Amino acid sequence: MTREELKLRTKQFALRVMKLVDALPANTKGRVLGSQIMRSGTSIGANYRAACRGRSRAEFVAKLGTVAEEADETCYWLELIMEGNVLKKRLVESLYKEAGEWTAIFTASLNSARRS
């Protein structure tokens, strides 16, 4: 996958996260989880774009580390939404699967970039 394709896919993922947040209940759980996942889920793409603009190898690696962390954090919030019965699991599963894929992709990319 090219950088441009990754930028597009991470933006599409952020848009899906935004739709999920709109579906959360308007209670304390929904607001807190929505705020957290909105931050982490949308920052994957933003930080990836920043990594692509890195001025040095070290800056690229540091930003890529942030991307991997945010993807994993997004998985955590999605797990809480599903396991806490905040939304039906079937509504969250595909987003959770994709967040796990992002975590794996960016962790592998980070490890590769560190070795280079």
Buried (B, 14 or more C-beta within 10 A) or exposed (E): EEEEEBBEBBBEBBEBBBEBBEBBEEEEBBEEBBEBBBBBBBBBBBBBBBBBEBEEEEEBBBBBBBBBBBBBBBBEBBEBBBEEEBBEEEEBEEBBEBBBEBBEBBBEBBEEBEEE
